[in-house]
Amino acid sequence: MHPTLTTRQQSAAKFFLLALFVIAIDQLSKWAVHTYMQPGMAGEIPLIGHWAKLHYTLNPGMAFGAELPAPYGKLVLSGFRLLAVFGLSYYIIRLCKQRAAGGYIACMALILGGAVGNLIDSVFYGIIYDNAPFGSPTRWFYGQVIDMLYVDIYEGFLPQNWPLIGGKYVSLWPIFNIADSSIFIGVALILLNQSRFFKQDEPVAVNEKQSEPLVAPDSENLG
């Protein structure tokens, strides 16, 4: 399965501008949340009733609140993000040269913008906002990602009579940010548009020549 090709070559600049736009919106939103909101429930701002809120929290790990083991998991994650940014940038340039579908390249640009947005947090926020976790070997590459978008589908204690998980406090949707959303949207659009963005490898027709059966020479015609 290969990316669908178009008749003209795409300009990589416009896709990098799209990624830059995502980065700018992401960083501006994080700056605003850090500057004007209090962390935790005390600073929550309802957006749509009680199920969509702004909630300032720090995420030491990956997208949507996932986390790698301390103390070097964060450093490994930051290094992986850095490699991913270079890899995605090269891939976008290559797709443009190959005349891949513009929609597919735009999705990759959304993913790139989200990756860079969270990479900036990891690399610099330990210095800029002094939010590296306690005990971190260094503030560089150990900054915590600022999350703020909270879709509160359900939050509370589960019934006590439920087997294994009864009585536990759960929140059914993680808190995320613009960068996470951009990555999610990019991946989702690629999955939903596979038939447009990719072409299936067509089976190569093999023309098999049927050889005529070999007939043994008549014994009477020999000699």
Rosetta silent file (secondary structure, phi, psi, omega in degrees, C-alpha in Angstrom):
SEQUENCE: MHPTLTTRQQSAAKFFLLALFVIAIDQLSKWAVHTYMQPGMAGEIPLIGHWAKLHYTLNPGMAFGAELPAPYGKLVLSGFRLLAVFGLSYYIIRLCKQRAAGGYIACMALILGGAVGNLIDSVFYGIIYDNAPFGSPTRWFYGQVIDMLYVDIYEGFLPQNWPLIGGKYVSLWPIFNIADSSIFIGVALILLNQSRFFKQDEPVAVNEKQSEPLVAPDSENLG
SCORE:     score description
SCORE:     0.000 S_00000001
   1 L     0.000  123.901 -175.911    0.000    0.000    0.000 S_00000001
   2 E  -124.789  154.707  176.259    1.523    3.294   -1.163 S_00000001
   3 E   -59.608  141.098  177.543    0.427    6.969   -0.912 S_00000001
   4 L   -67.352  135.783 -177.691   -1.798    8.079   -3.787 S_00000001
   5 E   -97.422  150.036  177.698    0.107   10.279   -6.262 S_00000001
   6 L  -112.616  176.459 -174.680   -1.162   13.496   -7.855 S_00000001
   7 L   -81.120  -19.469 -179.410   -0.313   15.176  -11.148 S_00000001
   8 L  -130.781  153.376 -178.141    1.744   18.024   -9.665 S_00000001
   9 L   -75.696  136.134  179.778    4.374   18.305   -6.970 S_00000001
  10 L   -83.594  150.851  174.474    3.280   19.833   -3.667 S_00000001
  11 L   -86.951  124.326 -178.662    5.190   22.664   -1.961 S_00000001
  12 H   -67.696  -24.470 -174.962    6.527   21.530    1.400 S_00000001
  13 H   -59.682  -42.380 -176.159    6.487   25.121    2.717 S_00000001
  14 H   -67.685  -30.029  178.806    2.703   25.314    3.096 S_00000001
  15 H   -76.687  -35.091  174.235    2.615   22.088    5.112 S_00000001
  16 H   -69.237  -30.617  173.476    5.384   23.273    7.415 S_00000001
  17 H   -65.907  -37.429  175.753    3.390   26.496    7.849 S_00000001
  18 H   -62.805  -44.067  177.029    0.414   24.373    8.921 S_00000001
  19 H   -62.687  -40.420  178.887    2.619   22.611   11.473 S_00000001
  20 H   -64.593  -36.401  176.952    3.940   25.998   12.640 S_00000001
  21 H   -63.231  -43.928  177.412    0.366   27.246   13.082 S_00000001
  22 H   -60.894  -43.924  179.996   -0.439   24.250   15.303 S_00000001
  23 H   -60.787  -44.649 -178.415    2.728   24.874   17.329 S_00000001
  24 H   -62.931  -46.510  179.215    1.867   28.563   17.792 S_00000001
  25 H   -63.510  -41.382 -179.722   -1.716   27.872   18.929 S_00000001
  26 H   -62.585  -49.250 -177.323   -0.527   25.098   21.239 S_00000001
  27 H   -68.902  -36.057  177.711    2.187   27.191   22.896 S_00000001
  28 H   -64.592  -41.265  179.641   -0.034   30.256   23.191 S_00000001
  29 H   -65.617  -38.567  179.502   -2.760   28.209   24.908 S_00000001
  30 H   -68.947  -39.142  176.687   -0.235   26.708   27.348 S_00000001
  31 H   -62.549  -44.092 -178.661    1.206   30.126   28.147 S_00000001
  32 H   -63.735  -42.747  179.936   -2.291   31.515   28.788 S_00000001
  33 H   -63.805  -45.581 -179.634   -3.250   28.585   31.024 S_00000001
  34 H   -64.859  -34.362 -174.692   -0.016   28.834   33.020 S_00000001
  35 H   -81.256  -38.174 -168.725   -0.325   32.621   33.358 S_00000001
  36 H  -114.151   -4.526 -178.000   -4.006   33.061   34.112 S_00000001
  37 L  -117.920  150.435  171.418   -5.258   29.795   35.642 S_00000001
  38 L   -88.423  143.570  178.111   -4.710   28.070   38.953 S_00000001
  39 E   -66.405  153.208  173.749   -3.748   24.388   38.795 S_00000001
  40 L    79.243 -166.435 -175.255   -6.286   21.744   39.721 S_00000001
  41 H   -66.154  -25.363 -178.231   -9.996   21.954   40.465 S_00000001
  42 H   -63.700  -28.140 -177.599   -9.657   25.392   42.064 S_00000001
  43 H  -105.953   11.598 -178.116   -8.955   26.944   38.683 S_00000001
  44 L   -60.491  139.790  176.984  -11.400   24.946   36.552 S_00000001
  45 E  -123.017  111.980  178.247  -13.334   26.913   33.944 S_00000001
  46 E   -65.591  137.475  177.111  -16.538   25.288   32.578 S_00000001
  47 E  -107.882  -51.847  177.688  -16.899   25.533   28.804 S_00000001
  48 E  -129.824   95.137 -177.634  -19.977   23.437   28.010 S_00000001
  49 L    61.173 -136.697 -179.767  -21.880   22.661   31.181 S_00000001
  50 L  -108.466    4.277 -176.622  -19.929   20.396   33.511 S_00000001
  51 L  -106.249   -8.346  173.224  -18.621   17.914   30.970 S_00000001
  52 E  -128.500  117.612 -172.253  -16.253   20.148   28.966 S_00000001
  53 E  -138.721  162.435  163.605  -13.818   22.207   31.034 S_00000001
  54 E   -97.605  125.301 -175.490  -10.464   23.923   31.122 S_00000001
  55 E  -139.702  111.062 -176.325   -8.434   22.222   33.846 S_00000001
  56 E   -78.088  118.598  176.259   -4.778   23.149   34.374 S_00000001
  57 E  -145.757  159.242  179.218   -2.628   20.122   35.101 S_00000001
  58 E  -107.205  135.993 -178.763    0.949   19.006   34.475 S_00000001
  59 E  -118.297  111.834 -179.107    1.735   15.812   32.624 S_00000001
  60 L   -79.268   -6.232 -172.666    5.251   14.397   33.126 S_00000001
  61 L  -115.837 -132.500 -172.751    4.784   11.717   30.488 S_00000001
  62 L   -93.200 -167.663 -179.198    3.324   11.129   27.035 S_00000001
  63 H   -64.017  146.649  177.147    0.180   12.232   25.270 S_00000001
  64 H    59.587   29.724  170.920   -3.143   11.931   27.135 S_00000001
  65 H    88.300   -2.682  178.113   -1.450   11.446   30.495 S_00000001
  66 L   -67.802  153.608 -173.452    0.541    8.267   29.816 S_00000001
  67 L  -143.691  143.265  174.977    3.882    8.101   31.594 S_00000001
  68 L   -96.761  156.407 -176.245    7.158    6.195   31.324 S_00000001
  69 L   -62.188  143.040  175.371    9.022    4.944   34.415 S_00000001
  70 L   -78.773  162.656   -0.533   11.276    7.393   36.274 S_00000001
  71 L   -92.685  -12.328 -172.946   13.973    8.612   36.395 S_00000001
  72 L  -103.775    0.760  177.806   15.107    8.210   32.780 S_00000001
  73 H   -60.893  -39.176  179.884   11.789    7.450   31.098 S_00000001
  74 H   -65.405  -39.702  179.111   11.227   11.158   30.499 S_00000001
  75 H   -65.706  -40.854  177.216   14.648   11.554   28.901 S_00000001
  76 H   -62.767  -42.926  179.275   13.973    8.575   26.636 S_00000001
  77 H   -63.068  -43.692  179.247   10.594   10.054   25.692 S_00000001
  78 H   -63.375  -40.464  177.079   12.113   13.460   24.899 S_00000001
  79 H   -64.520  -40.041  177.982   14.769   11.802   22.742 S_00000001
  80 H   -64.379  -41.633  178.492   12.112    9.791   20.915 S_00000001
  81 H   -61.612  -39.968 -179.786   10.075   12.938   20.271 S_00000001
  82 H   -64.279  -44.287  177.343   13.166   14.656   18.854 S_00000001
  83 H   -63.763  -39.459 -179.886   13.857   11.754   16.488 S_00000001
  84 H   -63.730  -37.809  179.477   10.182   11.662   15.502 S_00000001
  85 H   -63.784  -46.048  178.151   10.240   15.359   14.611 S_00000001
  86 H   -64.506  -41.592  179.524   13.229   14.919   12.293 S_00000001
  87 H   -63.201  -44.585  179.565   11.708   11.764   10.804 S_00000001
  88 H   -66.117  -38.843  179.007    8.339   13.404   10.148 S_00000001
  89 H   -62.175  -45.745  178.328    9.976   16.481    8.614 S_00000001
  90 H   -63.038  -40.398 -178.014   11.996   14.342    6.225 S_00000001
  91 H   -64.746  -40.373  178.882    8.921   12.258    5.394 S_00000001
  92 H   -63.479  -44.098  177.852    6.839   15.346    4.539 S_00000001
  93 H   -60.961  -42.019 -179.911    9.561   16.635    2.190 S_00000001
  94 H   -65.777  -41.064  178.511    9.779   13.220    0.562 S_00000001
  95 H   -62.383  -39.073  178.989    5.987   12.998    0.143 S_00000001
  96 H   -64.459  -42.132  179.189    5.941   16.402   -1.557 S_00000001
  97 H   -66.110  -30.697 -179.922    8.653   15.334   -4.001 S_00000001
  98 L   -84.777   -0.300 -179.521    6.709   12.140   -4.729 S_00000001
  99 L    61.685   43.101  176.525    3.528   14.167   -5.428 S_00000001
 100 E   -71.022  163.527 -178.943    1.536   12.435   -2.681 S_00000001
 101 L   -59.364  134.587 -178.135   -2.046   13.531   -1.959 S_00000001
 102 H   -60.677  -35.762  179.026   -2.181   16.935   -0.287 S_00000001
 103 H   -62.672  -39.096  179.397   -4.680   15.751    2.311 S_00000001
 104 H   -67.149  -42.826  179.490   -2.335   13.009    3.473 S_00000001
 105 H   -65.312  -37.466  177.715    0.612   15.406    3.754 S_00000001
 106 H   -61.488  -39.811  177.368   -1.584   17.856    5.694 S_00000001
 107 H   -63.202  -40.993  177.153   -2.397   15.092    8.185 S_00000001
 108 H   -65.007  -34.123  176.895    1.317   14.395    8.615 S_00000001
 109 H   -66.460  -37.876  175.491    1.834   18.141    9.187 S_00000001
 110 H   -61.850  -42.655  178.043   -0.793   18.065   11.958 S_00000001
 111 H   -64.579  -42.208  178.471    1.056   15.178   13.586 S_00000001
 112 H   -62.020  -45.879  179.103    4.374   17.012   13.216 S_00000001
 113 H   -59.102  -42.051  178.018    2.961   20.188   14.778 S_00000001
 114 H   -65.788  -40.059  179.647    1.625   18.241   17.741 S_00000001
 115 H   -64.140  -42.970  179.121    4.910   16.393   18.219 S_00000001
 116 H   -66.797  -39.147  179.631    6.913   19.641   18.186 S_00000001
 117 H   -57.289  -46.910  179.392    4.442   21.300   20.568 S_00000001
 118 H   -75.288  -27.851  176.376    4.925   18.650   23.237 S_00000001
 119 H   -65.297  -40.170  177.408    8.667   18.433   22.525 S_00000001
 120 H   -58.056  -42.803  178.518    9.033   22.138   23.362 S_00000001
 121 H   -59.408  -48.579 -175.954    7.381   21.465   26.718 S_00000001
 122 H   -62.779  -43.143 -174.266    9.698   18.555   27.477 S_00000001
 123 H   -77.209  -42.955 -166.880   12.902   20.336   26.490 S_00000001
 124 H  -110.579  -22.546 -171.828   12.304   23.885   27.764 S_00000001
 125 H   -68.966  -23.534  174.426    9.478   24.039   30.324 S_00000001
 126 H   -63.952  -27.498  177.902   11.700   22.770   33.118 S_00000001
 127 H   -91.221  -49.905 -174.020   13.710   25.959   32.576 S_00000001
 128 H   -66.688  -48.108 -175.698   10.994   28.425   31.490 S_00000001
 129 L  -108.378    1.480  178.125    8.326   27.455   34.024 S_00000001
 130 L    52.192   46.342 -176.082   10.541   25.545   36.470 S_00000001
 131 L  -111.988   18.622  176.211    8.122   22.594   36.402 S_00000001
 132 L   -63.752  139.368 -179.242   10.553   19.675   36.200 S_00000001
 133 L   -58.202  150.811  178.632    9.483   16.922   38.653 S_00000001
 134 L   -59.409  133.088  179.120   11.229   16.830   42.011 S_00000001
 135 L    88.745    3.996  178.847   14.401   14.778   41.863 S_00000001
 136 L   -65.711  140.648 -179.494   14.930   15.141   38.106 S_00000001
 137 L   -59.538  -31.199  179.751   18.620   14.822   37.122 S_00000001
 138 L  -155.333  157.701  177.625   18.355   18.100   35.181 S_00000001
 139 L   -80.831  -24.780  174.417   15.719   20.655   34.276 S_00000001
 140 L   -69.361  137.270  178.110   16.563   20.349   30.580 S_00000001
 141 L    67.954    3.960  179.248   14.488   17.659   28.799 S_00000001
 142 L  -118.120   14.859  177.485   12.504   17.055   32.003 S_00000001
 143 L   -65.369  148.150  179.333    9.875   19.754   31.640 S_00000001
 144 L   -93.565  140.280 -179.884    6.274   18.715   32.221 S_00000001
 145 E   -74.651  137.040  177.724    3.680   19.128   29.488 S_00000001
 146 E   -88.869  120.348  175.748    0.841   21.539   30.271 S_00000001
 147 E  -111.621  150.953 -177.617   -2.590   19.972   29.698 S_00000001
 148 E  -151.561  -16.623 -176.554   -5.886   21.810   29.972 S_00000001
 149 E   -89.735  120.800 -173.164   -8.688   20.326   27.824 S_00000001
 150 E  -130.660  114.900  174.201  -10.934   18.089   29.908 S_00000001
 151 E  -101.190  103.430 -171.757  -13.977   16.209   28.621 S_00000001
 152 L   -88.865   77.912  178.526  -15.592   14.959   31.817 S_00000001
 153 L   -65.066  -48.866  174.725  -17.647   11.992   30.574 S_00000001
 154 L  -155.733  134.558  176.820  -17.693   10.443   34.038 S_00000001
 155 E  -143.994  122.100 -179.584  -15.691   11.151   37.156 S_00000001
 156 E   160.241 -167.741 -178.172  -16.384    9.581   40.522 S_00000001
 157 E   -92.691  137.197  176.706  -16.445    6.364   42.535 S_00000001
 158 L   -76.986  153.196  179.656  -17.658    3.123   40.993 S_00000001
 159 L   -56.139  141.611 -176.943  -20.361    1.141   42.851 S_00000001
 160 L   -63.226  -29.158 -175.054  -18.976   -0.981   45.674 S_00000001
 161 L   -82.874    1.646  176.933  -20.702   -4.161   44.451 S_00000001
 162 L   -76.455  131.187 -179.236  -18.823   -4.196   41.115 S_00000001
 163 L   -62.024  139.705  173.062  -16.277   -7.060   41.029 S_00000001
 164 L    68.500  -46.215 -174.018  -12.575   -6.079   41.191 S_00000001
 165 L  -107.388    3.199 -178.607  -13.063   -2.370   40.415 S_00000001
 166 L   -61.957  135.607  178.089  -15.876   -1.537   42.853 S_00000001
 167 L    85.953   -5.748 -178.771  -15.267    1.523   44.982 S_00000001
 168 L   -81.499  147.373  176.851  -12.425    2.845   42.840 S_00000001
 169 E   -87.984  126.877 -176.708  -12.276    6.490   41.767 S_00000001
 170 E  -132.555  152.930  170.888  -12.135    6.776   37.974 S_00000001
 171 E  -129.843  119.192 -168.285  -12.055    9.452   35.317 S_00000001
 172 L   -83.232   -1.418  176.977  -13.072    8.115   31.910 S_00000001
 173 L  -143.662  130.671 -177.764  -11.293   10.690   29.759 S_00000001
 174 L   -73.636  163.269  173.897   -7.774   12.082   30.180 S_00000001
 175 E   -87.920  135.934 -173.939   -6.863   15.757   30.202 S_00000001
 176 E  -138.147 -173.181 -178.163   -5.068   16.759   27.002 S_00000001
 177 L  -137.401 -175.961 -178.171   -3.874   19.801   25.038 S_00000001
 178 H   -63.409  -39.664  179.764   -3.887   21.291   21.527 S_00000001
 179 H   -61.960  -46.661  176.570   -0.788   19.317   20.522 S_00000001
 180 H   -58.256  -43.237 -179.212   -2.392   16.017   21.585 S_00000001
 181 H   -62.643  -40.286 -179.504   -5.552   16.971   19.698 S_00000001
 182 H   -64.164  -41.929  177.589   -3.588   17.761   16.544 S_00000001
 183 H   -63.472  -45.844 -178.958   -1.852   14.372   16.644 S_00000001
 184 H   -61.779  -44.859 -179.248   -5.147   12.585   17.270 S_00000001
 185 H   -64.378  -42.721  178.848   -6.942   14.425   14.445 S_00000001
 186 H   -59.630  -46.847  179.682   -4.101   13.744   12.007 S_00000001
 187 H   -65.939  -43.418 -178.390   -4.060   10.016   12.762 S_00000001
 188 H   -62.501  -41.911  179.818   -7.868    9.756   12.738 S_00000001
 189 H   -65.993  -36.014  176.964   -8.159   11.475    9.351 S_00000001
 190 H   -64.248  -43.905 -179.651   -5.550    9.141    7.867 S_00000001
 191 H   -65.892  -36.931 -177.886   -7.456    6.103    9.141 S_00000001
 192 H   -77.587  -18.251 -176.359  -10.787    7.441    7.871 S_00000001
 193 L  -120.529   32.521 -178.143   -9.417    8.305    4.416 S_00000001
 194 H   -59.894  -37.718 -178.148   -7.234    5.317    3.660 S_00000001
 195 H   -67.095  -26.491  178.785   -9.030    4.679    0.361 S_00000001
 196 H   -87.876  -38.507 -173.522   -8.254    8.257   -0.776 S_00000001
 197 H   -84.578  -20.594 -175.852   -4.752    8.617    0.614 S_00000001
 198 E  -129.198  150.542  174.229   -3.418    5.195   -0.351 S_00000001
 199 E  -112.434  138.340  178.962   -3.593    2.966   -3.370 S_00000001
 200 L   -75.985  141.509  175.400   -3.763   -0.758   -3.057 S_00000001
 201 L   -69.784  117.037 -179.616   -1.061   -2.779   -4.726 S_00000001
 202 L   -79.172  135.982  179.307   -2.764   -4.417   -7.660 S_00000001
 203 L   -62.422  135.166  179.879   -1.874   -8.036   -8.218 S_00000001
 204 L   -78.091  124.879  179.576    0.362   -8.461  -11.226 S_00000001
 205 L   -72.413  127.556 -179.898   -1.268  -10.604  -13.870 S_00000001
 206 L  -104.601  116.124  178.015    0.942  -13.482  -14.741 S_00000001
 207 L   -86.659  102.956 -179.278    0.531  -14.779  -18.271 S_00000001
 208 L   -91.023  119.628  177.364    1.329  -18.378  -18.024 S_00000001
 209 L   -84.679  119.671  179.544    2.073  -19.956  -21.335 S_00000001
 210 L   -81.820  115.374 -179.487    0.822  -23.448  -21.381 S_00000001
 211 L   -74.117  143.186  179.202    3.397  -25.515  -23.088 S_00000001
 212 L   -69.147  141.639 -178.350    2.182  -28.098  -25.490 S_00000001
 213 L   -64.253  138.927  177.383    2.520  -31.624  -24.188 S_00000001
 214 L   -74.304  128.538 -179.708    5.506  -33.434  -25.424 S_00000001
 215 L  -105.884  128.051  179.191    4.520  -36.349  -27.610 S_00000001
 216 L   -65.897  135.007  179.226    6.821  -39.270  -27.777 S_00000001
 217 L   -58.963  143.127  179.191    7.916  -39.956  -31.313 S_00000001
 218 L   -65.416  131.154 -176.938    6.181  -42.823  -33.008 S_00000001
 219 H   -63.830  -26.735 -177.920    8.358  -45.882  -32.823 S_00000001
 220 H   -72.717  -25.212 -178.466    7.485  -46.823  -36.416 S_00000001
 221 H   -88.383   -2.266  178.871    8.982  -43.565  -37.739 S_00000001
 222 L   -81.454  147.907  176.126   12.280  -44.109  -36.014 S_00000001
 223 L    79.294    0.000    0.000   15.174  -45.441  -37.898 S_00000001
